[in-house]
């Protein structure tokens, strides 16, 4: 596992959640997981998205 990719994926997840909360919408875990899987891979999605 590459720590740099993990850090980028974590930054992406936090930015996604912060953006959704600024809009007053709850972040859908399935949608977020799909984005992370597509961009970073399933392992990173399993670690970062509960």
PyMOL Python script that loads the backbone (N, CA, C, O; Angstrom):
from pymol import cmd

cmd.read_pdbstr("""\
ATOM      1  N   UNK A   1       0.848  -1.168   0.000  1.00  0.00           N
ATOM      2  CA  UNK A   1       0.000   0.000   0.000  1.00  0.00           C
ATOM      3  C   UNK A   1       0.897   1.235   0.000  1.00  0.00           C
ATOM      4  O   UNK A   1       1.837   1.345   0.787  1.00  0.00           O
ATOM      5  N   UNK A   2       0.587   2.136  -0.881  1.00  0.00           N
ATOM      6  CA  UNK A   2       1.364   3.357  -1.021  1.00  0.00           C
ATOM      7  C   UNK A   2       0.824   4.434  -0.071  1.00  0.00           C
ATOM      8  O   UNK A   2      -0.344   4.808  -0.179  1.00  0.00           O
ATOM      9  N   UNK A   3       1.639   4.935   0.848  1.00  0.00           N
ATOM     10  CA  UNK A   3       1.146   5.931   1.807  1.00  0.00           C
ATOM     11  C   UNK A   3       0.760   7.251   1.144  1.00  0.00           C
ATOM     12  O   UNK A   3      -0.096   7.972   1.658  1.00  0.00           O
ATOM     13  N   UNK A   4       1.373   7.572   0.025  1.00  0.00           N
ATOM     14  CA  UNK A   4       1.036   8.810  -0.673  1.00  0.00           C
ATOM     15  C   UNK A   4      -0.356   8.726  -1.299  1.00  0.00           C
ATOM     16  O   UNK A   4      -1.122   9.689  -1.264  1.00  0.00           O
ATOM     17  N   UNK A   5      -0.668   7.579  -1.864  1.00  0.00           N
ATOM     18  CA  UNK A   5      -2.005   7.386  -2.434  1.00  0.00           C
ATOM     19  C   UNK A   5      -3.042   7.376  -1.323  1.00  0.00           C
ATOM     20  O   UNK A   5      -4.130   7.931  -1.483  1.00  0.00           O
ATOM     21  N   UNK A   6      -2.713   6.746  -0.193  1.00  0.00           N
ATOM     22  CA  UNK A   6      -3.628   6.730   0.938  1.00  0.00           C
ATOM     23  C   UNK A   6      -3.901   8.153   1.429  1.00  0.00           C
ATOM     24  O   UNK A   6      -5.043   8.496   1.735  1.00  0.00           O
ATOM     25  N   UNK A   7      -2.874   8.965   1.502  1.00  0.00           N
ATOM     26  CA  UNK A   7      -3.054  10.358   1.927  1.00  0.00           C
ATOM     27  C   UNK A   7      -3.911  11.139   0.929  1.00  0.00           C
ATOM     28  O   UNK A   7      -4.773  11.921   1.330  1.00  0.00           O
ATOM     29  N   UNK A   8      -3.679  10.930  -0.359  1.00  0.00           N
ATOM     30  CA  UNK A   8      -4.494  11.605  -1.380  1.00  0.00           C
ATOM     31  C   UNK A   8      -5.949  11.151  -1.309  1.00  0.00           C
ATOM     32  O   UNK A   8      -6.865  11.962  -1.440  1.00  0.00           O
ATOM     33  N   UNK A   9      -6.155   9.865  -1.104  1.00  0.00           N
ATOM     34  CA  UNK A   9      -7.518   9.347  -1.002  1.00  0.00           C
ATOM     35  C   UNK A   9      -8.216   9.907   0.238  1.00  0.00           C
ATOM     36  O   UNK A   9      -9.394  10.260   0.179  1.00  0.00           O
ATOM     37  N   UNK A  10      -7.501   9.990   1.352  1.00  0.00           N
ATOM     38  CA  UNK A  10      -8.079  10.544   2.576  1.00  0.00           C
ATOM     39  C   UNK A  10      -8.429  12.018   2.389  1.00  0.00           C
ATOM     40  O   UNK A  10      -9.469  12.474   2.863  1.00  0.00           O
ATOM     41  N   UNK A  11      -7.577  12.752   1.710  1.00  0.00           N
ATOM     42  CA  UNK A  11      -7.851  14.161   1.417  1.00  0.00           C
ATOM     43  C   UNK A  11      -9.093  14.290   0.552  1.00  0.00           C
ATOM     44  O   UNK A  11      -9.920  15.173   0.776  1.00  0.00           O
ATOM     45  N   UNK A  12      -9.227  13.411  -0.439  1.00  0.00           N
ATOM     46  CA  UNK A  12     -10.397  13.428  -1.312  1.00  0.00           C
ATOM     47  C   UNK A  12     -11.674  13.149  -0.520  1.00  0.00           C
ATOM     48  O   UNK A  12     -12.680  13.838  -0.688  1.00  0.00           O
ATOM     49  N   UNK A  13     -11.624  12.136   0.343  1.00  0.00           N
ATOM     50  CA  UNK A  13     -12.797  11.773   1.147  1.00  0.00           C
ATOM     51  C   UNK A  13     -13.200  12.928   2.056  1.00  0.00           C
ATOM     52  O   UNK A  13     -14.383  13.249   2.168  1.00  0.00           O
ATOM     53  N   UNK A  14     -12.221  13.552   2.703  1.00  0.00           N
ATOM     54  CA  UNK A  14     -12.530  14.677   3.592  1.00  0.00           C
ATOM     55  C   UNK A  14     -13.102  15.854   2.817  1.00  0.00           C
ATOM     56  O   UNK A  14     -14.050  16.492   3.274  1.00  0.00           O
ATOM     57  N   UNK A  15     -12.543  16.147   1.660  1.00  0.00           N
ATOM     58  CA  UNK A  15     -13.050  17.250   0.848  1.00  0.00           C
ATOM     59  C   UNK A  15     -14.472  16.963   0.372  1.00  0.00           C
ATOM     60  O   UNK A  15     -15.311  17.863   0.346  1.00  0.00           O
ATOM     61  N   UNK A  16     -14.743  15.729   0.001  1.00  0.00           N
ATOM     62  CA  UNK A  16     -16.086  15.348  -0.439  1.00  0.00           C
ATOM     63  C   UNK A  16     -17.091  15.531   0.693  1.00  0.00           C
ATOM     64  O   UNK A  16     -18.161  16.110   0.504  1.00  0.00           O
ATOM     65  N   UNK A  17     -16.728  15.024   1.880  1.00  0.00           N
ATOM     66  CA  UNK A  17     -17.636  15.142   3.026  1.00  0.00           C
ATOM     67  C   UNK A  17     -17.835  16.599   3.433  1.00  0.00           C
ATOM     68  O   UNK A  17     -18.955  17.003   3.747  1.00  0.00           O
ATOM     69  N   UNK A  18     -16.766  17.391   3.432  1.00  0.00           N
ATOM     70  CA  UNK A  18     -16.886  18.805   3.783  1.00  0.00           C
ATOM     71  C   UNK A  18     -17.747  19.556   2.779  1.00  0.00           C
ATOM     72  O   UNK A  18     -18.555  20.401   3.164  1.00  0.00           O
ATOM     73  N   UNK A  19     -17.583  19.258   1.508  1.00  0.00           N
ATOM     74  CA  UNK A  19     -18.393  19.897   0.480  1.00  0.00           C
ATOM     75  C   UNK A  19     -19.868  19.562   0.623  1.00  0.00           C
ATOM     76  O   UNK A  19     -20.729  20.422   0.442  1.00  0.00           O
ATOM     77  N   UNK A  20     -20.151  18.321   0.946  1.00  0.00           N
ATOM     78  CA  UNK A  20     -21.543  17.923   1.130  1.00  0.00           C
ATOM     79  C   UNK A  20     -22.145  18.589   2.362  1.00  0.00           C
ATOM     80  O   UNK A  20     -23.303  19.004   2.335  1.00  0.00           O
ATOM     81  N   UNK A  21     -21.373  18.695   3.438  1.00  0.00           N
ATOM     82  CA  UNK A  21     -21.909  19.316   4.650  1.00  0.00           C
ATOM     83  C   UNK A  21     -22.108  20.818   4.455  1.00  0.00           C
ATOM     84  O   UNK A  21     -23.032  21.393   5.030  1.00  0.00           O
ATOM     85  N   UNK A  22     -21.257  21.463   3.655  1.00  0.00           N
ATOM     86  CA  UNK A  22     -21.449  22.885   3.356  1.00  0.00           C
ATOM     87  C   UNK A  22     -22.748  23.124   2.596  1.00  0.00           C
ATOM     88  O   UNK A  22     -23.393  24.161   2.751  1.00  0.00           O
ATOM     89  N   UNK A  23     -23.118  22.152   1.776  1.00  0.00           N
ATOM     90  CA  UNK A  23     -24.371  22.265   1.021  1.00  0.00           C
ATOM     91  C   UNK A  23     -25.575  21.852   1.848  1.00  0.00           C
ATOM     92  O   UNK A  23     -26.713  22.022   1.409  1.00  0.00           O
ATOM     93  N   UNK A  24     -25.343  21.310   3.040  1.00  0.00           N
ATOM     94  CA  UNK A  24     -26.430  20.872   3.903  1.00  0.00           C
ATOM     95  C   UNK A  24     -26.992  19.522   3.524  1.00  0.00           C
ATOM     96  O   UNK A  24     -28.134  19.207   3.858  1.00  0.00           O
ATOM     97  N   UNK A  25     -26.200  18.715   2.828  1.00  0.00           N
ATOM     98  CA  UNK A  25     -26.620  17.397   2.374  1.00  0.00           C
ATOM     99  C   UNK A  25     -25.740  16.355   3.062  1.00  0.00           C
ATOM    100  O   UNK A  25     -24.536  16.561   3.217  1.00  0.00           O
ATOM    101  N   UNK A  26     -26.333  15.249   3.469  1.00  0.00           N
ATOM    102  CA  UNK A  26     -25.514  14.193   4.059  1.00  0.00           C
ATOM    103  C   UNK A  26     -24.808  13.417   2.949  1.00  0.00           C
ATOM    104  O   UNK A  26     -25.377  13.162   1.888  1.00  0.00           O
ATOM    105  N   UNK A  27     -23.582  13.056   3.212  1.00  0.00           N
ATOM    106  CA  UNK A  27     -22.790  12.316   2.232  1.00  0.00           C
ATOM    107  C   UNK A  27     -23.257  10.869   2.188  1.00  0.00           C
ATOM    108  O   UNK A  27     -23.282  10.191   3.215  1.00  0.00           O
ATOM    109  N   UNK A  28     -23.621  10.402   1.021  1.00  0.00           N
ATOM    110  CA  UNK A  28     -24.054   9.025   0.831  1.00  0.00           C
ATOM    111  C   UNK A  28     -22.818   8.132   0.755  1.00  0.00           C
ATOM    112  O   UNK A  28     -21.968   8.321  -0.115  1.00  0.00           O
ATOM    113  N   UNK A  29     -22.716   7.165   1.657  1.00  0.00           N
ATOM    114  CA  UNK A  29     -21.530   6.311   1.736  1.00  0.00           C
ATOM    115  C   UNK A  29     -21.337   5.495   0.461  1.00  0.00           C
ATOM    116  O   UNK A  29     -20.203   5.297   0.027  1.00  0.00           O
ATOM    117  N   UNK A  30     -22.409   5.025  -0.138  1.00  0.00           N
ATOM    118  CA  UNK A  30     -22.286   4.204  -1.351  1.00  0.00           C
ATOM    119  C   UNK A  30     -21.735   5.023  -2.516  1.00  0.00           C
ATOM    120  O   UNK A  30     -20.901   4.540  -3.282  1.00  0.00           O
ATOM    121  N   UNK A  31     -22.200   6.251  -2.646  1.00  0.00           N
ATOM    122  CA  UNK A  31     -21.703   7.115  -3.718  1.00  0.00           C
ATOM    123  C   UNK A  31     -20.242   7.462  -3.488  1.00  0.00           C
ATOM    124  O   UNK A  31     -19.429   7.402  -4.410  1.00  0.00           O
ATOM    125  N   UNK A  32     -19.912   7.822  -2.258  1.00  0.00           N
ATOM    126  CA  UNK A  32     -18.527   8.153  -1.930  1.00  0.00           C
ATOM    127  C   UNK A  32     -17.618   6.952  -2.156  1.00  0.00           C
ATOM    128  O   UNK A  32     -16.527   7.091  -2.708  1.00  0.00           O
ATOM    129  N   UNK A  33     -18.064   5.774  -1.731  1.00  0.00           N
ATOM    130  CA  UNK A  33     -17.272   4.558  -1.937  1.00  0.00           C
ATOM    131  C   UNK A  33     -17.041   4.314  -3.421  1.00  0.00           C
ATOM    132  O   UNK A  33     -15.944   3.926  -3.823  1.00  0.00           O
ATOM    133  N   UNK A  34     -18.062   4.539  -4.236  1.00  0.00           N
ATOM    134  CA  UNK A  34     -17.920   4.371  -5.683  1.00  0.00           C
ATOM    135  C   UNK A  34     -16.896   5.313  -6.279  1.00  0.00           C
ATOM    136  O   UNK A  34     -16.112   4.918  -7.142  1.00  0.00           O
ATOM    137  N   UNK A  35     -16.897   6.565  -5.822  1.00  0.00           N
ATOM    138  CA  UNK A  35     -15.906   7.531  -6.302  1.00  0.00           C
ATOM    139  C   UNK A  35     -14.490   7.098  -5.908  1.00  0.00           C
ATOM    140  O   UNK A  35     -13.571   7.141  -6.726  1.00  0.00           O
ATOM    141  N   UNK A  36     -14.326   6.684  -4.659  1.00  0.00           N
ATOM    142  CA  UNK A  36     -12.995   6.294  -4.178  1.00  0.00           C
ATOM    143  C   UNK A  36     -12.517   5.034  -4.899  1.00  0.00           C
ATOM    144  O   UNK A  36     -11.342   4.935  -5.252  1.00  0.00           O
ATOM    145  N   UNK A  37     -13.409   4.077  -5.119  1.00  0.00           N
ATOM    146  CA  UNK A  37     -13.029   2.861  -5.852  1.00  0.00           C
ATOM    147  C   UNK A  37     -12.577   3.214  -7.259  1.00  0.00           C
ATOM    148  O   UNK A  37     -11.561   2.705  -7.733  1.00  0.00           O
ATOM    149  N   UNK A  38     -13.321   4.075  -7.922  1.00  0.00           N
ATOM    150  CA  UNK A  38     -12.985   4.445  -9.300  1.00  0.00           C
ATOM    151  C   UNK A  38     -11.655   5.190  -9.371  1.00  0.00           C
ATOM    152  O   UNK A  38     -10.864   4.963 -10.287  1.00  0.00           O
ATOM    153  N   UNK A  39     -11.405   6.078  -8.410  1.00  0.00           N
ATOM    154  CA  UNK A  39     -10.206   6.908  -8.462  1.00  0.00           C
ATOM    155  C   UNK A  39      -8.974   6.261  -7.836  1.00  0.00           C
ATOM    156  O   UNK A  39      -7.863   6.443  -8.334  1.00  0.00           O
ATOM    157  N   UNK A  40      -9.157   5.504  -6.746  1.00  0.00           N
ATOM    158  CA  UNK A  40      -8.005   5.024  -5.990  1.00  0.00           C
ATOM    159  C   UNK A  40      -7.950   3.506  -5.824  1.00  0.00           C
ATOM    160  O   UNK A  40      -6.873   2.959  -5.586  1.00  0.00           O
ATOM    161  N   UNK A  41      -9.064   2.824  -5.942  1.00  0.00           N
ATOM    162  CA  UNK A  41      -9.071   1.374  -5.802  1.00  0.00           C
ATOM    163  C   UNK A  41      -9.900   0.918  -4.611  1.00  0.00           C
ATOM    164  O   UNK A  41     -10.177   1.690  -3.693  1.00  0.00           O
ATOM    165  N   UNK A  42     -10.286  -0.336  -4.645  1.00  0.00           N
ATOM    166  CA  UNK A  42     -11.196  -0.895  -3.646  1.00  0.00           C
ATOM    167  C   UNK A  42     -10.564  -0.983  -2.258  1.00  0.00           C
ATOM    168  O   UNK A  42     -11.266  -0.830  -1.258  1.00  0.00           O
ATOM    169  N   UNK A  43      -9.267  -1.223  -2.175  1.00  0.00           N
ATOM    170  CA  UNK A  43      -8.606  -1.344  -0.880  1.00  0.00           C
ATOM    171  C   UNK A  43      -8.695  -0.020  -0.121  1.00  0.00           C
ATOM    172  O   UNK A  43      -8.990   0.005   1.074  1.00  0.00           O
ATOM    173  N   UNK A  44      -8.438   1.065  -0.823  1.00  0.00           N
ATOM    174  CA  UNK A  44      -8.482   2.384  -0.188  1.00  0.00           C
ATOM    175  C   UNK A  44      -9.910   2.740   0.205  1.00  0.00           C
ATOM    176  O   UNK A  44     -10.129   3.361   1.246  1.00  0.00           O
ATOM    177  N   UNK A  45     -10.872   2.358  -0.607  1.00  0.00           N
ATOM    178  CA  UNK A  45     -12.278   2.604  -0.268  1.00  0.00           C
ATOM    179  C   UNK A  45     -12.674   1.830   0.981  1.00  0.00           C
ATOM    180  O   UNK A  45     -13.396   2.348   1.833  1.00  0.00           O
ATOM    181  N   UNK A  46     -12.204   0.593   1.091  1.00  0.00           N
ATOM    182  CA  UNK A  46     -12.536  -0.213   2.273  1.00  0.00           C
ATOM    183  C   UNK A  46     -11.939   0.382   3.540  1.00  0.00           C
ATOM    184  O   UNK A  46     -12.526   0.278   4.617  1.00  0.00           O
ATOM    185  N   UNK A  47     -10.778   1.001   3.412  1.00  0.00           N
ATOM    186  CA  UNK A  47     -10.133   1.602   4.581  1.00  0.00           C
ATOM    187  C   UNK A  47     -10.799   2.921   4.983  1.00  0.00           C
ATOM    188  O   UNK A  47     -10.989   3.187   6.169  1.00  0.00           O
ATOM    189  N   UNK A  48     -11.147   3.732   4.006  1.00  0.00           N
ATOM    190  CA  UNK A  48     -11.566   5.112   4.296  1.00  0.00           C
ATOM    191  C   UNK A  48     -13.056   5.351   4.407  1.00  0.00           C
ATOM    192  O   UNK A  48     -13.481   6.297   5.069  1.00  0.00           O
ATOM    193  N   UNK A  49     -13.857   4.515   3.774  1.00  0.00           N
ATOM    194  CA  UNK A  49     -15.308   4.748   3.774  1.00  0.00           C
ATOM    195  C   UNK A  49     -15.979   3.649   4.594  1.00  0.00           C
ATOM    196  O   UNK A  49     -15.987   2.486   4.190  1.00  0.00           O
ATOM    197  N   UNK A  50     -16.541   4.016   5.741  1.00  0.00           N
ATOM    198  CA  UNK A  50     -17.170   2.992   6.589  1.00  0.00           C
ATOM    199  C   UNK A  50     -18.449   2.440   5.991  1.00  0.00           C
ATOM    200  O   UNK A  50     -19.087   1.574   6.590  1.00  0.00           O
TER     201      UNK A  50
END
""", "prot")
cmd.dss("prot")
cmd.show_as("cartoon", "prot")
cmd.util.cbc("prot")
cmd.orient("prot")
